Amino acid sequence: MNRDWLKQFYDQCGREVSLAYNVLNQTNNWGITLASAVITLALVDAVRTDRSSPTLVYPTIYHWLAVILAWTIMVRFFVRSALALTNMYRWNVLMSATGNLLSLPDGHPAAVVLQRNLARKMAAYLFRWRSPEGGLKIVWNNLKLMFLWFQLILLALIVWGIVALKKDALYWVGIGLLIVPTVLEVYWYVTYRAFRYERVQLEPEPEMAEVWMTESHGRAGTDVPRCTVFAFCRGGPYRHVGALLANHHVGWLPWSYDRAHLSPDIVHALESGGTLGGHAVVFASRDSATMEPATLLRRGRIDHFSYVRGTLKVTVELLDAVQGTAPVPSVGTLCFMLPE
């Protein structure tokens, strides 16, 4: 995918999320306002006060029909609100996947997986216009967001009228006004493709928090080319490592460098997602205060490595001894690549 196109798509996703959020809020506010107005006007005389105490006259057939009207309004706005909530979820999923892909440097090995997963999500949620969440979850989240308590009150008033009112012609008209719009709204909700949940089969993705902290791990691969020199100072605190390297019974060695002692090409390779797993190395001693060549001591192979917050840590399988020297790139650099 073209990086410029991804940036534009990411911005568009952000605008769509904001639009869906605004529509959701406006729909909820208008639904509650209109239904509350109908209930208030209909039930304003449902409680009458005489000389002794207030008397509740609900349910009457006219009060009950007004409550059914309020219910119909609420169900219509509920479905419209569910659509806005689904759109917000949909664009959030696409924006998150696009943002993860854009956050990787060019050439990062994880980018291929993230790109394929983004393509699958776009095919499902953009081109086929499916929902990233199940229909029942959308209904429940929408109820919790605004409608739950208000619709429970309406439902209680409706059931009260169904039980208590006389079963005359107006009663059955009210039953029809209750059932027909509700069934239609449920049918539209179930059949509209925007509410149909689709589970996308995704490839395993790396933990993005670790990727953003420039951490990488590996056991195989040669993304960082050529043999790498792991040098130590002859007069430094690790000067006795030479004795370990000379002992052929020592077969493994843990090793580490901070970023200041890595050559720029190694830093660039690691922070671009390169891997040292399986890579050939050679240990050497040098004088870090001069540009004298480093003395090569023993070859090895990196079995495992990590690069976290500018610190390279490796476990090296030691191989045979080696003789010779290697030119050093700069004063103070201890980890660098052998020239080709």
C-alpha positions as CSV (number, residue, x, y, z in Angstrom):
1,M,0.0,0.0,0.0
2,N,1.2,3.5,-0.9
3,R,2.3,5.3,2.3
4,D,0.8,8.7,1.1
5,W,-2.5,6.9,0.5
6,L,-2.4,5.4,3.9
7,K,-1.9,8.8,5.5
8,Q,-4.9,10.2,3.7
9,F,-7.0,7.2,4.6
10,Y,-5.9,7.5,8.3
11,D,-7.1,11.2,8.2
12,Q,-10.4,10.2,6.6
13,C,-10.9,7.5,9.3
14,G,-10.5,10.2,11.9
15,R,-13.0,12.4,10.3
16,E,-15.5,9.5,10.0
17,V,-15.1,8.7,13.7
18,S,-15.8,12.3,14.6
19,L,-18.8,12.4,12.4
20,A,-20.2,9.1,13.8
21,Y,-19.7,10.4,17.3
22,N,-21.5,13.6,16.6
23,V,-24.4,11.8,14.9
24,L,-24.6,9.4,17.8
25,N,-24.8,12.3,20.4
26,Q,-27.4,14.2,18.3
27,T,-29.5,11.1,17.7
28,N,-29.6,10.2,21.4
29,N,-30.4,13.8,22.4
30,W,-33.2,14.2,19.9
31,G,-34.7,10.8,20.7
32,I,-34.8,11.4,24.5
33,T,-36.1,15.0,24.0
34,L,-38.9,14.0,21.7
35,A,-40.0,11.0,23.7
36,S,-39.8,13.0,27.0
37,A,-42.0,15.7,25.4
38,V,-44.6,13.2,24.4
39,I,-44.6,11.6,27.8
40,T,-44.9,14.9,29.6
41,L,-47.8,16.2,27.5
42,A,-49.6,12.9,27.6
43,L,-49.3,12.2,31.4
44,V,-49.6,15.8,32.6
45,D,-53.1,15.1,33.8
46,A,-52.5,11.4,34.8
47,V,-52.2,12.5,38.4
48,R,-55.1,14.5,39.8
49,T,-55.2,16.2,43.1
50,D,-58.4,16.6,45.1
51,R,-58.9,17.9,48.6
52,S,-57.6,14.8,50.3
53,S,-54.7,13.4,48.3
54,P,-53.3,13.0,44.7
55,T,-54.9,10.3,42.6
56,L,-53.2,8.4,39.8
57,V,-55.6,7.9,36.9
58,Y,-53.2,6.0,34.6
59,P,-53.7,3.9,32.7
60,T,-56.4,5.3,30.5
61,I,-56.6,4.4,26.9
62,Y,-55.4,7.8,25.7
63,H,-52.5,8.0,28.1
64,W,-51.5,4.4,27.1
65,L,-51.6,5.3,23.4
66,A,-49.4,8.3,24.0
67,V,-46.9,6.0,25.8
68,I,-46.9,3.7,22.8
69,L,-46.2,6.7,20.5
70,A,-43.3,7.6,22.7
71,W,-42.0,4.0,22.5
72,T,-42.2,4.0,18.7
73,I,-40.2,7.2,18.6
74,M,-37.6,5.8,21.0
75,V,-37.2,2.5,19.0
76,R,-36.7,4.5,15.7
77,F,-34.0,6.6,17.3
78,F,-32.5,3.6,19.0
79,V,-31.9,1.9,15.7
80,R,-30.5,5.1,14.2
81,S,-28.2,5.5,17.2
82,A,-27.1,1.8,16.9
83,L,-26.1,2.6,13.3
84,A,-24.0,5.6,14.4
85,L,-22.3,3.5,17.1
86,T,-21.5,0.7,14.6
87,N,-20.0,3.2,12.3
88,M,-17.8,4.6,15.1
89,Y,-16.6,1.1,15.9
90,R,-16.0,0.4,12.2
91,W,-13.9,3.4,11.5
92,N,-12.0,3.0,14.8
93,V,-10.9,-0.5,13.8
94,L,-9.7,0.8,10.4
95,M,-8.0,3.8,11.9
96,S,-6.2,1.7,14.5
97,A,-5.0,-0.8,11.9
98,T,-3.8,2.0,9.6
99,G,-2.1,3.9,12.4
100,N,-0.2,0.8,13.5
101,L,1.1,0.3,9.9
102,L,2.1,3.9,9.5
103,S,4.0,3.8,12.8
104,L,6.5,1.3,11.5
105,P,9.6,2.5,9.7
106,D,10.0,1.7,6.0
107,G,11.1,-1.9,5.5
108,H,10.1,-3.1,8.9
109,P,9.5,-6.9,8.8
110,A,6.2,-6.7,10.7
111,A,4.8,-4.3,8.0
112,V,3.9,-7.1,5.7
113,V,1.6,-8.8,8.2
114,L,0.0,-5.5,9.3
115,Q,-0.7,-4.6,5.7
116,R,-2.4,-7.9,4.9
117,N,-4.5,-7.7,8.1
118,L,-5.5,-4.1,7.2
119,A,-6.5,-5.3,3.7
120,R,-8.7,-8.0,5.2
121,K,-10.4,-5.5,7.6
122,M,-11.0,-3.0,4.7
123,A,-12.5,-5.8,2.6
124,A,-14.9,-6.7,5.4
125,Y,-15.7,-3.4,7.1
126,L,-15.4,-0.9,4.3
127,F,-16.1,-2.7,1.0
128,R,-18.7,-5.2,2.3
129,W,-19.8,-2.7,5.0
130,R,-20.0,-5.3,7.8
131,S,-19.8,-4.7,11.5
132,P,-16.7,-5.3,13.6
133,E,-19.0,-6.1,16.6
134,G,-21.9,-8.5,17.1
135,G,-25.4,-7.3,16.9
136,L,-26.3,-8.1,20.5
137,K,-23.2,-6.3,21.8
138,I,-24.2,-3.2,19.7
139,V,-27.7,-3.3,21.2
140,W,-26.4,-3.7,24.8
141,N,-23.8,-0.9,24.4
142,N,-26.4,1.4,22.9
143,L,-28.8,0.7,25.8
144,K,-26.1,1.4,28.3
145,L,-25.1,4.6,26.5
146,M,-28.5,6.3,26.8
147,F,-31.7,4.3,26.4
148,L,-31.8,1.6,29.0
149,W,-33.6,3.2,32.0
150,F,-35.9,5.4,29.8
151,Q,-37.1,2.4,27.7
152,L,-37.6,0.3,30.8
153,I,-39.9,2.9,32.2
154,L,-41.8,3.1,28.9
155,L,-42.0,-0.7,28.7
156,A,-43.4,-0.9,32.3
157,L,-46.1,1.7,31.4
158,I,-47.0,-0.2,28.3
159,V,-47.3,-3.6,30.1
160,W,-49.3,-1.9,32.8
161,G,-51.8,-0.8,30.2
162,I,-51.8,-4.2,28.4
163,V,-52.8,-5.8,31.7
164,A,-55.2,-3.3,33.1
165,L,-57.1,-1.7,30.2
166,K,-60.4,-2.8,28.8
167,K,-60.0,-4.9,25.6
168,D,-62.0,-2.7,23.3
169,A,-61.3,-1.5,19.7
170,L,-58.9,1.3,20.7
171,Y,-57.0,-1.2,22.8
172,W,-56.4,-3.5,19.8
173,V,-55.4,-0.4,17.7
174,G,-52.8,0.3,20.4
175,I,-51.6,-3.3,20.3
176,G,-51.2,-2.9,16.5
177,L,-49.4,0.4,16.9
178,L,-47.0,-1.2,19.4
179,I,-46.3,-4.4,17.5
180,V,-46.0,-3.3,13.8
181,P,-43.4,-0.6,14.2
182,T,-41.4,-2.6,16.7
183,V,-41.3,-5.7,14.4
184,L,-40.4,-3.5,11.4
185,E,-37.5,-1.9,13.3
186,V,-36.2,-5.3,14.5
187,Y,-36.5,-6.6,10.9
188,W,-34.6,-3.7,9.5
189,Y,-31.9,-4.0,12.2
190,V,-31.4,-7.7,11.6
191,T,-31.3,-7.5,7.8
192,Y,-29.3,-4.3,7.2
193,R,-25.8,-5.4,6.2
194,A,-24.2,-2.6,8.3
195,F,-25.3,-4.5,11.4
196,R,-24.1,-7.9,10.3
197,Y,-21.1,-9.0,12.2
198,E,-18.1,-10.5,10.3
199,R,-15.2,-12.1,12.0
200,V,-12.0,-11.4,10.1
201,Q,-9.3,-14.1,10.0
202,L,-6.2,-12.2,10.9
203,E,-2.5,-13.3,11.0
204,P,-0.8,-12.9,14.4
205,E,0.6,-9.4,14.8
206,P,3.5,-8.2,17.0
207,E,2.8,-6.4,20.2
208,M,2.9,-2.8,19.0
209,A,4.1,-1.4,22.4
210,E,7.2,-3.5,22.0
211,V,7.7,-2.5,18.4
212,W,7.4,1.2,19.3
213,M,10.0,0.8,22.0
214,T,12.3,-0.4,19.2
215,E,12.4,-3.9,20.6
216,S,13.0,-6.8,18.3
217,H,13.9,-10.5,19.0
218,G,15.1,-13.2,16.7
219,R,16.7,-16.6,16.3
220,A,17.0,-16.8,12.5
221,G,17.7,-14.5,9.7
222,T,20.5,-12.3,8.3
223,D,18.8,-8.9,7.9
224,V,22.0,-7.3,9.4
225,P,24.6,-8.2,6.7
226,R,28.2,-9.3,7.1
227,C,30.1,-10.4,10.2
228,T,30.0,-8.2,13.2
229,V,32.9,-7.4,15.6
230,F,32.1,-7.6,19.3
231,A,35.1,-5.7,20.8
232,F,36.0,-5.0,24.4
233,C,38.7,-2.7,25.9
234,R,42.0,-4.2,26.8
235,G,42.2,-1.9,29.8
236,G,38.5,-1.8,30.7
237,P,36.4,-3.7,33.2
238,Y,35.8,-6.5,30.7
239,R,39.6,-7.1,30.0
240,H,39.4,-10.6,31.6
241,V,36.9,-11.7,28.9
242,G,40.0,-12.6,26.8
243,A,40.8,-15.4,29.2
244,L,37.2,-16.8,28.8
245,L,37.4,-16.6,25.1
246,A,40.8,-18.5,25.1
247,N,39.2,-21.3,27.2
248,H,37.8,-23.8,24.7
249,H,35.5,-25.3,27.4
250,V,33.5,-22.0,27.4
251,G,30.8,-22.5,24.8
252,W,28.4,-19.7,25.5
253,L,28.7,-16.1,26.4
254,P,26.1,-13.4,27.3
255,W,27.0,-10.0,25.9
256,S,25.6,-6.5,25.7
257,Y,26.2,-2.9,24.4
258,D,24.5,0.4,24.9
259,R,23.7,2.5,21.9
260,A,26.7,4.8,22.3
261,H,29.1,1.9,21.6
262,L,27.3,0.7,18.4
263,S,28.3,1.8,15.0
264,P,25.7,3.9,13.2
265,D,25.0,1.3,10.5
266,I,24.2,-1.3,13.2
267,V,21.9,1.2,15.1
268,H,20.1,2.0,11.8
269,A,19.6,-1.7,11.0
270,L,18.3,-2.6,14.5
271,E,16.0,0.4,14.8
272,S,14.6,-0.4,11.3
273,G,13.6,-3.9,12.5
274,G,16.6,-5.9,11.4
275,T,17.5,-9.1,13.2
276,L,20.8,-10.5,14.4
277,G,19.5,-14.0,15.1
278,G,21.9,-16.6,13.6
279,H,24.4,-13.9,12.6
280,A,28.2,-14.5,12.6
281,V,30.3,-12.5,15.0
282,V,33.9,-12.3,16.0
283,F,35.1,-11.2,19.4
284,A,38.1,-8.8,19.5
285,S,40.1,-6.7,21.9
286,R,41.0,-3.1,21.2
287,D,42.1,0.2,22.7
288,S,39.0,2.4,22.6
289,A,41.1,5.6,23.0
290,T,42.9,5.1,19.7
291,M,42.3,4.0,16.1
292,E,44.6,1.0,16.3
293,P,43.1,-2.1,14.7
294,A,41.2,-4.5,16.9
295,T,42.8,-7.9,17.6
296,L,40.5,-10.8,16.6
297,L,40.2,-13.6,19.1
298,R,37.3,-16.0,18.6
299,R,34.3,-16.5,16.2
300,G,30.8,-17.0,17.3
301,R,27.1,-17.2,16.3
302,I,24.3,-15.2,17.9
303,D,21.7,-17.6,19.2
304,H,19.3,-14.9,20.7
305,F,19.2,-11.2,20.9
306,S,17.1,-8.3,22.0
307,Y,17.3,-4.5,21.3
308,V,15.3,-2.5,23.8
309,R,15.5,1.3,24.4
310,G,19.0,1.5,22.9
311,T,20.5,-1.6,24.6
312,L,21.6,-4.6,22.6
313,K,21.7,-7.9,24.5
314,V,22.8,-11.1,22.9
315,T,23.6,-14.7,23.8
316,V,26.5,-16.0,21.6
317,E,27.5,-19.6,20.9
318,L,31.3,-19.6,20.8
319,L,33.1,-21.4,17.9
320,D,36.7,-21.7,17.0
321,A,39.6,-19.3,17.7
322,V,40.7,-16.9,15.0
323,Q,43.7,-14.7,14.4
324,G,44.1,-11.3,12.6
325,T,43.0,-7.7,13.0
326,A,40.1,-5.5,12.0
327,P,40.1,-1.8,11.3
328,V,37.9,0.2,13.7
329,P,35.5,2.8,12.4
330,S,35.9,5.4,15.2
331,V,37.2,6.0,18.7
332,G,34.9,4.5,21.3
333,T,32.9,2.2,19.0
334,L,33.0,-1.3,20.2
335,C,30.4,-3.1,18.0
336,F,30.9,-2.7,14.3
337,M,30.7,-4.6,11.0
338,L,33.8,-6.1,9.3
339,P,34.4,-4.4,5.9
340,E,33.5,-6.6,2.9
